[in-house]
Amino acid sequence: MTSLRQKQINAIKQMLNLNQPQTKNWLFEPVWKVLIYDRVGQDIISPLISVKELREQGVTLFMQLHSDRDPIPEVPAVYFCAPTEENLGRISQDFQTGVYDIYHLNFISPISRQKLEDLASAAIVANSVANIHKVFDQYVNFISLEEDMFILKHQNSDAVSYYNINRGDIKDTEMELIMNTIVESLFSVFVTLGTVPIIRSPKGNAAEMVAKKLDKKLRENLFDARNNLFNNDAQSGNFNFQRPLLIILDRNVDMATPLHHTWTYQALAHDLLDLALNRVVIEESVPTGGARAKNRACELDSKDKFWSTHKGSPFPTVAEAIQEELEQYKSSEEEVKKLRSTMGIDGENDIALSLVSDNTAKITSAKKPLLDILSDPGAGTSDDKMRLFTIFYICTPHLSESDLKKYESALNEAGCDLSPIQSYTKMASGANANQYEGAGTKTVSMFSKLVSQGSNFVMEGVKNLVIKRHNLPVTKIVDNLMDFKNSQEMEEYLYLDPKQLKLTDIPRNRSPFQDAFVFVVGGGNYIEYQNLVDYAKAKTTAGSAKRIAYGSTTLNNAKQFLKQLSLLGQEM
């Protein structure tokens, strides 16, 4: 069964093959070409295809659409960009100056008829109609980060951010544009998969708007005989006999989880190192008074065996795995060299894996009273304290006015911005506080010890932390909807089947779903993603596998989400 990510890779590679089917015949050399993309196209390709793989596809040069480019005659130019006015203007300029002899135009999302006619007019004026070999709508307007995870935006993600969707002064036309942008990308996801989902969503929020618009768009395409993009639904090979369930949720269903001090490896990298598009950029440490610090990019993807194995593991488990690997490799000089190479360390430039810098506190279990933690100058940063209190505030429905003033006073003394508290509304999830206990973890500057001490590296404090597993609010909703569990809350969810001629709120059958896509409007996070991965593994039995993919408009770490809450609070 082919994953969404693999299907997107296949689509991109076919595009690079000048929209011809891929062949495994090694006798055929690839056609040499140049790749021209915009920022959106770059974000889509970056986590999918390495520079080496681009070379294997015959790409000799890849450049930004809006950069200065010299003419390259006789070589096909493959364009991969969004059909925006700005991009089309630059393509028209390329026609006029005759930068290339052969143009293959690939639009990330469909180009409108009017824009296509304008582009054709520009080609006629530039006398370059014969140079345009193909124009394709690719329907790949989303970013696949994992086999079972995708987002809609990285560049310009503010356009579909939690703040932008919920700000008080948003106009109806602006909200309509945001919803249409989200729907267009979700439509691309299912065109790429070649399957039509059954849609569920709560009522009365942005998720409902997206669900209804997507249902309408899918329905219109399905009943358009000439332009039906789902003709091969049954032969798509992605799902066996049952269509997937698409659960569209609003970020307000759970506002506490995005603020967690998490401790799974991948989520920690996102929280502390700003992991973006499967890459972290680390500033190398240099001696005092030495040369300027350099940045080093580290790719964290499926090609990294250690990362693939442990990205979803709690950090205590990762710490033990690191220690075990160091002990194994210590006995062999060659193996040590290999380890140092994969860690990005060499003899001349030992950055000591400064993945966790001096501004992080030691790992500890937060068992002191909350007020003591907020008042302790050594207990994390002001953002750490604000995150911790906001989770407590969301999960404590009846906090007295006097207690709230005590907490606010402590937060003020710690230099915290109280705007996020003011932005919290009744739309927050009613999740119980015990769902979040054990989440208050911080990190220690331990990697310098790891390299210098090797097998003597001791992690007793980390190992002794108790790992508590529980389903987060989003996972509980998924569990109820996939298995059709009777619940008053679930009965109030919309039920939309684009394949049915008539709209209905009643499911035709109530067989449990094996495949689901969970999409969060307003931003997602690695914490929810990993919780769903763990849930799917736990529910998979012999001969019956649960497959769940997680998507969101954007991917926010706690600092970014706290900033959006702060912006909303400042409006009040």
Secondary structure, 3 states (H helix, E strand, C coil): CCCHHHHHHHHHHHHHCCCCCCCCCCCCCCCCEEEEECHHHHHHHCCCCCHHHHHHCCEEEEEECCCCCCCEEEEEEEEEECCCHHHHHHHHHHHHHCCEEEEEEEECCCCCHHHHHHHHHHHHHCCCHHHEEEEEECCCCCEEEECCEEECCCCCHHHHCHHHHHCCCCCHHHHHHHHHHHHHHHHHHHHHHCCCCEEEECCCCHHHHHHHHHHHHHHHHHCCCCCCCCCCHHHCCCCCCCCCEEEEEEHHHCCCHHHCCCCEHHHHHHHHHCCECCEEEEECCCCCCCCCCCEEEEECCCCCHHHHHHCCCEHHHHHHHHHHHHHHHHCCHHHHHHHHHHCCCCCCCCCCCCCCCCCCCCCCCCCCCHHHHHHCCCCCCHHHHHHHHHHHHHCCCCCCHHHHHHHHHHHHHCCCCCHHHHHCCCCCCCCCHHHCCCCCCCCCCCHHHHHHHHHHCCCHHHHCCCCCCCCCHHHHHHHHHHCCCCCHHHHCCEEECCCCCCCCCCCCCCCCCCEEEEEEECCECHHHHHHHHHHHHHHCECCECCEEEEEECCECCHHHHHHHHHHHHHCC
